[in-house]
Each structure stands twice: as structure tokens, then as C-alpha cells.
């Protein structure tokens, strides 16, 4: 996950592990799911809903006020805590039935040329 350029789903992680080393014992898909659940419970990784359903995983960022997620390619970019972002979160809380949150997740489309 540390080397991935976007969050990965469990099946993708399983394929990466399966092809990692031919002399290592095979890791089953249920083992991957159990390990991801344990890492998420330990707050080392976070699950992000995927664009076609299912969950995608990434390492928990050291410091983030939220993230922007591309709906097409799944890439995630962390948001820095700025006065503008704080004001936005306060406005959403004031103008809606939702409470203010420490972090925020915004789904949109990215502008990268290799977005698929």
C-alpha cells in the first residue's frame, strides 16, 4: 500500500502478493481480508468506498484534514487543514443537518491525463 499510487482493493492486493515471490507460500484471499480488517482496526489503514462498490484500502496519512477522491480512477489526494477548509466545514454544519467533522471526503473527477 505504501508504494501504490491509489487505494487498492483486496483482490488487487491478493494478486500482488500472489505474484510477489514464487518460493513463498500462497496467501489466500480470506487471509488478505482478515489482515486488512486487522490493520483497519489498528488504524494503520483506512477503507474508502470504491466507485463500483467494494472497499479500497490505503495507509492512514500522518496528518490530513480530509481527502479528495477521484470517482473515475480512485486516486486520493490529502487535504491540508487551511482556514478556507475549516470555514467550508463550518458552513456545511451550519447549513445542513450534519455535525461538523474533523475530516471530510470529497468525491469528484481528477484532471490527470492518465485518469481511467
Secondary structure, DSSP 8 states (H G I E B T S, - for coil): -TT-SS-EEHHHHHHHHHTT-TTS----HHHHHHHHHHHHHTTSEEEEE-TTSSEEEEE--SS-SEEEEETTT--EEEE---HHHHHHHHHHHHHSSS---S-EEEEE----TT--
